[in-house]
Amino acid sequence: MSEIDYSKYVRREPSPEQEEDVAVRPDMVGDNISKEEAATMEAEGTRESGLIATLRRLFGGDKVLWVIIIALMAISVLVVYSSTAKMAYMPSSSNSTSEFLRNQLLLLVGSAVFMIGAHRINSHWYRRTAYIVFIIALGLSLAVHFVGTSTNGAARWINIAGFQFQPSEMLKVALVVYLARVLAERQSKIQTLLIAPSLKFWTWFKSEKQRRIWREGGWPIFFPIVASCLVVFPSHTSSAVILFILSIAMLFIGRVTWVEISRVILWALVGVAFVGLMGLGRSHTAGGRIDTWVSVWTEDRTKVPVQDLSDTERSMIAINNGGILGRGAGQSAVRVEMTHPESDYAFAFFVEEYGIVFAMILVALYVWIFYRAIEIFRMCPRKFPSMMSLGLALLITGQALLHIMVTVNILPETGQPLPLISRGGSSLLFTCIALGMILSVSRQNIENSYKEEV
């Protein structure tokens, strides 16, 4: 019969030294670990847990979305540093490529601070301030025509406290948040809500139905959309188009009926026809860009000298030169021929240096932002934050795809930057704020910290 080891059943009392030292867990002390080493290990574990908690507060929410943002910011550094060589070597320039890079890094860091701050704010604060922020953005977009800085005959920048920015970039974000609020508040009657008034404007004050339309949906929804497009249109036609398409998308997300959406689109077509006939705003510039776009598809451009090619054609040459794997960092040949390789044609420049393979990864990152927003939308239990997050993601992904389609001549030239990558403070700042707001919703989904929201 085997001998039984009774020692394992014997209860061992802790020694007096262990009872006195309450800062050290007794289970950490063994044959090979002293009390001092155990205390050090426990202190390091406490510090590590504190660091992790701090990082979670700073970078809460959707972790995948954070990785996408960091990747896009890293690409921005590469693109701006290499593409600004043309600007640095111009006789009128006093900056080197290193100074351009330093400025971009400062913009990235500053915008990241705003993004982290925005993601720590609960979405009910965005709901509360939606009206006032929209009015401010609309007012600044109107003021830019009177006190703004003009470039190429268009006033787009306004100077506030020594800093210049484009109010139209702010208006894009503000309009999404505003529409998310007014549509969320009307979800109980959205299927019967009338938004667009009749084209017979002389009946607006005579007909009870028209007065009801203006009261229930015209003033709170239709008028802000029209006003946003009108204040931006004279100086930046493509931004006005983006605002309108974005508004239609928000109406769709907000479950507005297709009949009302089609009426809003009809109003837009009438407005475009009127502007074209009267030659208002920058319609002549838009017409020239459309003519160029058509000529590239319908005419033989192989005999045209390089200096006579449009920027879009030069961007297509850059993409062709890039091939599968690209020419290599800093090896772009077409950047000296393009007007704005660091902003308006950043994607073409990226393809030339890094190739189609990495370009497809870049496109996937933008599409992934929208995919993550769909997941956030599905998880969100509240109407306003869910619509806000999806609308802002649609703005970022849609503008990126618009930029890319321009570079390959699928669409006429628009002058829209590539979000997070193109050089420029206004677009970068408000794109980061929009991403911070999306991250705020994802953080609240995880924490279940919704309180007063609808």
C-alpha positions in Angstrom: 0.0 0.0 0.0 1.5 3.3 -1.0 2.3 5.9 1.6 0.1 9.0 1.8 1.7 12.4 2.0 -0.2 14.2 4.7 1.9 17.4 4.5 -0.2 18.9 1.8 -3.2 18.9 4.2 -1.4 20.8 6.9 -2.6 24.4 7.3 0.3 26.8 7.2 -0.1 30.1 9.1 1.6 33.2 7.6 4.7 34.4 9.5 4.4 37.5 11.6 6.6 39.4 9.1 4.1 38.7 6.3 1.2 39.7 8.5 2.8 43.1 9.2 3.8 43.8 5.6 0.3 44.5 4.2 1.7 46.1 1.0 3.0 42.7 -0.2 0.7 40.0 -1.2 1.8 36.7 0.6 1.1 34.6 -2.5 3.8 36.5 -4.4 6.5 35.4 -1.9 8.0 32.1 -2.7 11.2 30.1 -2.6 12.8 32.2 -5.4 11.2 35.6 -4.8 11.9 37.7 -1.8 9.4 40.2 -0.1 11.3 43.1 -1.6 11.1 41.7 -5.1 7.4 40.9 -4.7 6.7 44.5 -3.6 8.6 45.8 -6.6 6.6 43.5 -9.0 3.3 44.6 -7.4 4.2 48.3 -7.7 5.1 47.9 -11.4 1.8 46.1 -12.0 -0.1 49.0 -10.4 1.8 51.5 -12.5 1.1 49.4 -15.6 -2.7 49.2 -14.9 -2.7 53.0 -14.3 -1.0 53.6 -17.7 -3.5 51.2 -19.4 -6.4 53.1 -17.8 -5.0 56.4 -19.0 -4.5 55.1 -22.6 -8.0 53.7 -22.6 -9.4 57.1 -21.6 -7.3 58.9 -24.3 -8.0 56.3 -27.0 -11.4 54.9 -26.1 -14.0 53.6 -28.5 -13.4 51.7 -31.7 -9.8 50.4 -31.7 -9.8 49.5 -35.4 -10.8 53.1 -36.3 -7.9 54.4 -34.2 -5.5 52.2 -36.2 -7.0 53.5 -39.5 -6.6 57.1 -38.4 -3.0 56.6 -37.3 -2.1 54.9 -40.6 -3.7 57.7 -42.7 -1.8 60.3 -40.7 1.5 58.5 -41.3 0.8 58.4 -45.0 0.1 62.2 -44.8 3.6 62.8 -43.5 5.1 60.9 -46.5 3.0 62.6 -49.1 3.4 66.1 -47.8 7.2 65.8 -47.3 7.8 64.6 -50.8 5.2 66.6 -52.7 6.2 70.0 -51.3 9.6 69.8 -52.9 8.2 71.7 -55.9 7.0 74.5 -53.6 10.3 74.5 -51.6 12.4 75.1 -54.7 10.3 77.8 -56.2 12.1 81.2 -56.3 9.3 82.9 -54.3 9.4 80.3 -51.5 11.3 80.9 -48.3 10.5 77.5 -46.8 12.4 74.2 -47.2 10.8 70.7 -47.4 11.8 70.2 -43.8 9.8 73.3 -42.8 6.8 72.2 -44.8 7.1 68.8 -43.0 7.4 70.5 -39.6 4.3 72.5 -40.3 2.3 69.4 -41.3 3.5 67.6 -38.2 2.3 70.5 -36.1 -1.1 70.5 -37.8 -1.4 66.7 -37.3 -0.6 67.0 -33.6 -2.9 69.9 -33.1 -5.7 68.2 -35.0 -5.1 65.0 -33.1 -5.6 66.9 -29.8 -8.9 68.2 -31.0 -9.9 64.7 -32.1 -9.0 63.2 -28.7 -11.0 66.0 -27.0 -14.0 65.5 -29.3 -14.1 61.8 -28.6 -14.1 62.4 -24.8 -17.3 64.6 -25.1 -20.5 62.7 -24.8 -22.8 63.0 -27.9 -25.6 64.8 -26.0 -23.4 67.9 -25.9 -23.2 67.8 -29.7 -27.0 67.5 -29.8 -27.4 70.5 -27.5 -25.0 72.7 -29.5 -26.0 71.6 -33.0 -28.2 74.6 -33.7 -25.7 77.3 -32.5 -22.7 75.7 -34.2 -24.6 75.4 -37.5 -25.6 79.1 -37.3 -22.0 80.1 -36.6 -20.7 78.0 -39.5 -23.3 79.4 -41.8 -22.5 83.0 -40.7 -18.8 82.5 -41.2 -19.4 81.0 -44.7 -21.5 84.1 -45.5 -19.0 86.5 -44.0 -16.1 85.1 -46.0 -17.5 86.8 -49.1 -17.1 90.2 -47.5 -14.0 89.9 -45.2 -12.4 86.8 -46.5 -9.1 86.2 -48.4 -9.5 85.7 -52.2 -7.5 83.3 -54.3 -8.0 83.0 -58.1 -11.1 85.2 -57.8 -12.8 83.1 -55.1 -13.1 84.1 -51.4 -12.7 80.9 -49.4 -10.6 81.7 -46.3 -11.3 83.9 -43.3 -8.8 85.2 -40.8 -9.6 84.8 -37.1 -7.0 85.6 -34.4 -4.2 85.2 -37.0 -5.3 81.8 -38.3 -6.9 81.3 -41.7 -9.4 78.5 -42.3 -12.2 77.6 -44.7 -15.6 78.0 -43.1 -17.0 75.6 -45.8 -15.1 72.7 -44.1 -16.7 73.6 -40.8 -20.1 73.9 -42.4 -19.9 70.3 -43.8 -19.6 68.9 -40.3 -22.1 71.3 -38.7 -24.8 70.5 -41.3 -24.5 66.8 -40.7 -24.9 67.3 -36.9 -27.8 69.7 -37.4 -29.7 67.4 -39.7 -29.0 64.5 -37.4 -30.7 66.4 -34.6 -33.8 67.7 -36.5 -34.4 64.3 -38.1 -33.9 62.4 -34.9 -36.5 64.6 -33.2 -39.1 63.9 -36.0 -38.7 60.1 -36.3 -42.2 59.5 -34.8 -43.8 61.3 -37.8 -41.1 61.0 -40.4 -43.1 58.9 -42.8 -45.8 61.7 -43.1 -43.4 64.7 -42.8 -43.5 67.1 -45.8 -40.2 68.9 -46.4 -40.1 70.5 -49.8 -42.6 73.3 -50.7 -44.2 73.6 -54.0 -42.4 75.2 -57.0 -45.4 77.4 -57.3 -44.0 79.9 -54.8 -47.1 82.2 -55.2 -49.2 79.7 -53.3 -46.9 79.5 -50.2 -48.9 82.1 -48.2 -52.3 81.3 -49.7 -52.4 77.6 -49.2 -52.9 76.1 -45.8 -51.0 73.0 -46.9 -48.0 75.0 -48.0 -47.9 77.0 -44.8 -48.0 73.6 -42.9 -45.1 72.3 -45.0 -43.0 75.4 -44.2 -43.9 75.2 -40.5 -43.2 71.4 -40.1 -40.4 70.6 -42.5 -39.6 73.6 -44.7 -38.0 76.0 -42.2 -36.3 73.3 -40.0 -35.0 71.1 -42.8 -35.4 72.4 -46.4 -34.3 76.0 -45.7 -31.0 75.1 -43.9 -30.0 72.8 -46.8 -30.7 75.5 -49.4 -29.0 78.2 -47.3 -25.9 76.0 -46.8 -25.5 75.4 -50.5 -26.2 79.1 -51.4 -23.6 80.6 -49.1 -20.9 78.3 -50.4 -21.8 78.2 -54.1 -20.4 81.6 -55.2 -16.8 80.7 -54.1 -16.7 76.9 -54.1 -19.1 75.1 -56.4 -17.9 71.6 -55.7 -18.3 72.1 -51.9 -21.9 73.3 -52.5 -22.5 70.1 -54.5 -21.0 68.0 -51.7 -23.2 69.7 -49.1 -26.3 69.0 -51.2 -25.4 65.3 -51.8 -24.6 65.0 -48.1 -28.0 66.4 -47.2 -29.8 64.0 -49.5 -27.8 61.1 -47.8 -28.8 62.4 -44.4 -32.5 62.5 -45.4 -32.2 58.9 -46.6 -30.5 57.9 -43.3 -33.3 59.7 -41.4 -35.9 57.7 -43.2 -37.5 60.6 -45.1 -39.8 59.3 -47.8 -38.5 59.0 -51.4 -41.3 61.3 -52.6 -40.0 64.1 -50.4 -36.3 63.4 -51.4 -37.3 63.5 -55.1 -38.9 66.9 -54.5 -35.8 68.3 -52.9 -33.8 67.0 -55.9 -36.2 68.6 -58.3 -35.7 71.9 -56.5 -31.9 71.4 -57.0 -32.2 70.8 -60.7 -34.3 73.9 -61.1 -31.7 75.9 -59.2 -28.8 74.5 -61.3 -30.6 75.4 -64.5 -31.3 78.9 -63.2 -27.6 79.4 -62.2 -26.4 78.1 -65.5 -28.7 80.4 -67.6 -27.8 83.4 -65.5 -24.1 82.7 -65.3 -24.0 83.2 -61.5 -21.2 82.4 -59.2 -18.3 80.4 -60.6 -20.6 78.6 -63.1 -18.2 79.6 -65.9 -15.3 77.9 -64.1 -17.5 74.8 -63.6 -18.5 74.8 -67.2 -14.8 75.0 -68.3 -14.0 72.0 -66.1 -16.8 70.0 -67.5 -15.7 70.8 -71.1 -12.1 69.7 -70.2 -13.5 66.5 -68.6 -15.5 65.7 -71.8 -12.6 66.5 -74.1 -10.3 64.1 -72.3 -12.8 61.3 -73.0 -13.8 62.2 -76.5 -10.6 63.7 -78.1 -7.2 62.4 -79.0 -4.9 64.1 -76.4 -1.7 62.2 -77.3 -0.4 65.0 -79.5 -1.0 67.8 -76.9 2.2 69.3 -75.3 2.7 68.6 -71.7 2.4 72.3 -70.8 -1.1 72.4 -72.3 -2.4 69.3 -70.5 -4.9 69.8 -67.7 -4.0 68.8 -64.1 -6.3 65.8 -64.3 -4.4 64.6 -67.4 -1.1 65.0 -65.6 -2.5 63.1 -62.6 -3.4 60.3 -65.0 0.2 60.3 -66.3 1.4 60.1 -62.7 -0.8 57.1 -62.0 0.5 55.4 -65.2 4.1 56.1 -64.2 3.5 54.6 -60.8 2.6 51.1 -62.1 2.3 48.3 -59.7 4.9 49.1 -57.1 5.6 52.8 -57.8 8.8 54.8 -58.6 9.8 55.0 -55.0 9.6 57.7 -52.3 10.7 61.1 -53.5 11.0 59.9 -57.1 7.9 61.5 -58.6 8.5 63.1 -62.0 5.0 64.7 -62.6 4.8 66.6 -59.3 6.7 69.6 -60.9 4.0 69.7 -63.6 0.9 69.5 -61.4 -0.5 72.7 -59.7 -1.2 71.2 -56.3 0.3 67.7 -56.0 0.2 68.1 -52.2 -3.5 68.7 -51.9 -5.9 68.5 -55.0 -4.0 65.6 -56.5 -2.5 63.9 -53.5 -3.8 60.5 -54.5 -2.2 60.6 -58.0 1.1 61.6 -56.4 0.8 58.8 -53.9 0.2 56.2 -56.7 3.2 57.5 -58.7 5.6 57.0 -55.8 4.1 54.0 -54.0 2.2 52.1 -56.8 -1.2 50.6 -57.3 -0.9 48.0 -54.6 -0.4 50.5 -51.8 -3.0 52.8 -53.4 -5.6 50.0 -53.2 -4.7 49.6 -49.5 -5.3 53.4 -49.1 -8.7 53.2 -50.7 -9.5 50.2 -48.5 -8.7 52.3 -45.4 -11.2 55.0 -46.4 -13.9 52.4 -47.2 -13.1 50.7 -43.8 -13.9 54.0 -42.0 -17.4 53.8 -43.4 -17.7 50.1 -42.6 -16.7 50.8 -39.0 -19.3 53.6 -38.8 -22.0 51.2 -40.0 -21.1 48.9 -37.1 -21.2 51.8 -34.7 -24.6 52.8 -36.2 -26.0 49.3 -35.6 -24.7 49.2 -32.0 -26.0 52.6 -31.0 -29.3 52.6 -29.1 -30.1 56.3 -29.7 -31.3 58.0 -32.9 -29.2 61.2 -32.9 -25.7 59.8 -32.3 -26.3 56.9 -34.6 -27.3 59.2 -37.5 -24.5 61.7 -36.7 -21.8 59.1 -36.8 -22.9 57.5 -40.0 -23.3 60.9 -41.7 -19.9 62.1 -40.7 -18.3 58.8 -41.9 -20.1 59.2 -45.2 -18.7 62.7 -45.5 -15.1 61.5 -45.0 -15.3 58.4 -47.2 -17.4 60.2 -49.8 -15.0 63.1 -50.1 -12.0 60.6 -50.4 -13.7 58.7 -53.2 -14.6 61.9 -54.9 -11.0 63.0 -54.8 -9.9 59.7 -56.2 -12.4 59.7 -59.0 -11.3 63.2 -60.1 -7.7 62.0 -60.4 -8.7 59.3 -62.9 -11.1 61.6 -64.7 -14.3 59.8 -63.7 -15.6 63.2 -62.5 -14.6 66.8 -63.5 -12.0 68.6 -61.4 -13.3 69.7 -58.0 -10.4 70.9 -55.9 -11.4 68.8 -53.0 -8.5 67.5 -50.7 -7.9 63.9 -49.7 -9.1 63.7 -46.1 -6.3 63.4 -43.5 -3.6 63.2 -46.2 -3.7 66.4 -48.3 -1.8 69.4 -47.0 -4.1 72.0 -45.5 -5.2 72.9 -42.0 -8.9 73.4 -42.4 -9.7 70.1 -44.0 -7.4 68.2 -41.6 -8.8 69.9 -38.5 -12.5 69.4 -39.2 -11.9 65.9 -40.5 -10.2 65.0 -37.2 -13.1 66.6 -35.2 -15.6 64.6 -37.2 -13.6 61.4 -36.5 -13.5 62.3 -32.8 -17.3 62.6 -32.8 -17.6 59.2 -34.4 -15.2 57.8 -31.8 -17.3 59.4 -29.1 -20.4 57.5 -30.2 -18.4 54.2 -30.3 -17.0 54.9 -26.9 -20.5 55.5 -25.5 -21.7 52.3 -27.1 -19.0 50.4 -25.2 -19.5 52.3 -21.9 -23.3 52.4 -22.3 -23.2 56.0 -21.1 -26.1 57.5 -22.9 -28.4 59.6 -20.7 -30.5 62.4 -22.1 -30.3 61.6 -25.7 -33.0 60.7 -28.3 
